Structures are given as structure tokens and as C-alpha cells.
């Protein structure tokens, strides 16, 4: 047969595509067809390797590490479904597209039951083949993101619990339980939720608890930190991109919102999102579709949207820094996280939990928090809230060297005094007007940050845009952006 004469030519052939391209393994004994597939995929930017037999295909699986496998069901040394059955037992295996000849419908059905991503009948249209490969890669990419999200969730452990017996925390948990029960009608999208609260109050934990409170618990939870997304890549990160959409876009990629399909997309620090992206996000939430950068096709999205912020969004709206229509769309239901200073004895409950967790993590003997240390914890104002408490307890436990934790180990010093007990007359801003106090605080923060606006904004607990606006308002000079 002609195929046998060309076997040596094609076996082990690899295209000259760049090493970062998606890798396709073709296991096929028809030489002319194989040559055409390798040429077409190589020209499309794929790295393609060809194997003529099942034995050669098994070797390529380990040496080549394909992202997609094209598998003929009739091979010289066996049936393709046998290899497919082996791959079905490996959760890390690449998606398989089976190639069937006319009259092999039963084999195709069996292959799909074994987990094949798709099947194509011969003679195969190469345009259709490329589209099916792209679909398989896209689906595999989304599955990896879902698996990662679930893995991260499963390892979050006690950190993803809203602990506390204060009335404020009971109210938060009751509200989350009520919101979770609202997700039942697949015909209507779940309500958007806005979680507000100071930095460190546990807005991300509340979002995870909300995700787990209903039938979405087994679906992906994707957290998007709007404050850390690079300005030039925000759109591509959120909405995805097509191959060649911008310099460096070597292939199509789903965005974070698309990765949350069927689950929850948590937009943390939503107040940091630029105005132009706010408009595009509003369109996604309203119309439930997303369009990747460089694409003209809209893709439906069924994720639940939850947003979190420590900013005063109404004030930002008044300053022209946040879209009112996006705020009203997000603010269907508001969940307010109480600051730690308003939660009473929850401070001690959380401190004990963090002691237990830290001791377990570092295989240390669990120390006791002394009475004076407990009093100091209760008297402290906790500007950093639960996050600050957690880090303080971890540091104290690691430094106490097996002793019980005393007041000195906490390092709170005289700060463990409530604001009402502090001597207000000693404050340098006590006699200032509001404008004078604001100017003094900004100057002080900029001095500490050596003129860096981003660092000063973090010190003051405001966005960089808000601080830049107030710097201009007071006519301050010498500030530089990060």
C-alpha cells in the first residue's frame, strides 16, 4: 500500500511551529491524510507530531506531551478505543478527537461514552478539524481553571469560614443563607451582590461562603482582584482574547469571567476598576454575554456576579470616579461586613482559632493566650481588622518560642488603648479644620511614601485616583506615580 511506503517519511514528523504553540498528536496510519493534517496544523501555528501505530502513539504521549490527541479508531496494531479507555482513567490526559471511517458509527458512540471530546467522519474537512481542535483546547482550558478553583477552595479550610458569635456576624450569616436559597430558577440569573466593608473584614471569605450557600457550591469560584490587574491587560484578563488580538497573544484564551461559567465571579476591589472597563463590565452583567478582545462573536455567560469594595462608591460617583449605573446594577443586594472593633468577644474567638491554625501549620505546641494579652486584644482598635489580627497572632506564636502568649508578644504596646481613652488633645489635627486636616494627612502620607502616590494611597486606604484628585485639589507638588 502507498501508506506503507510513506510510513517512514511521516512517522515521528514534527512541524516547525514554535515551542509555546499547542501540541497536537496525530495517531493515524493513512499517510496522505496524515501529511495533509500535519501541514495544515503546522501552518496554523500548532506543534504537530505523527505516530503510525498505537505503540508509537503511546511513546509520543510521554515524550511529546500533547495538548490534543487525534486518534484513528482502526490502526495496524490494534483498536483506537483501547488507547482511549486507558486515557479515560487519567484525569490529566489531553482531550481526544476520534477519527472514524464511514460505517463506524457504533465505534464513534462507544468512543464518546469513553470520554472522547468529539469525533469526525472521514474524509475529514481540514477547516472543520481545526475548529474542533480549537473547541477542545478551549474546553480543556476552562476545565483546568475550574479544577484549579476547586482545588484552591478545598485547601482554604478554616480560612473560608465566617466565625463569630456577635449579633453583627449572626446577621451576616443569616443574610448569606437567605441569598443562597434564592438561586433555584435557571431561567433567571441570580441577583448581584455588593459586599462592602473596611479592609481586612473578610469580604472575600463572605463571597466564598455565599458561593457555597446554594447549588453553585460545586461550580467554579473565580476571584478577580481588580486592584492588581495590569492596566494594559485588564480587558484581556477579564474578557479573554483571540489569537493575535495584541502583541504577545499567541493563542485564544478565555477570560476570568468566562472561567466562572455556571459559578461565581467575585470582583474584589471593584472601586479600582477604570471607568472604561466599568462600562464594559456593566454590559456583560446586563446582557449576560462576553466578547473577547479581537473577536466579533459574543459568548453567553452564566456566572453569578459578586463585587466587593472598601471604598465609598457613592462618594466616588460624586467625584466622577465610578459609574452610577454600574453601582445601581451591582447594588441589588448589599452585604455589610462589620469591622472587628464592633464585634466584641469575637476578637478572642478568632485569636484562638488563628493560634490553633498556626500551631498546626508549623507543628508547634499550641500556646495559651494569657489573660493580660486577651485584655490587650479586646482594647485594641484593629484598623486592619481580621487580617491584622491573623498576622499579629502568627507573629506572636512564632516569636514566643513555646511560651504562652503574653502582652509583650503581641507588640501592641500603648496602641491597645481604645480611641475614646486616648488623649485627643495630643493629636496634631485636633485644632485643624476639615480641609486642613485632610491636607496634613495627605502630606504626611506622601512624606512617608517618599512622594509615591500609590504607596501613599495604600497608607490612607483610598484609591490612587482619589488621592491624585485630592493632591490636585490642595495644590500639593512633588508627588509621583508608581
Order of alpha helices (4+ residues) and beta strands (2+ residues): alpha-beta-alpha-beta-alpha-beta-beta-beta-alpha-beta-alpha-beta-alpha-alpha-beta-alpha-beta-alpha-beta-beta-alpha-beta-alpha-beta-beta-beta-alpha-alpha-beta-alpha-alpha-alpha-alpha-alpha-alpha-alpha
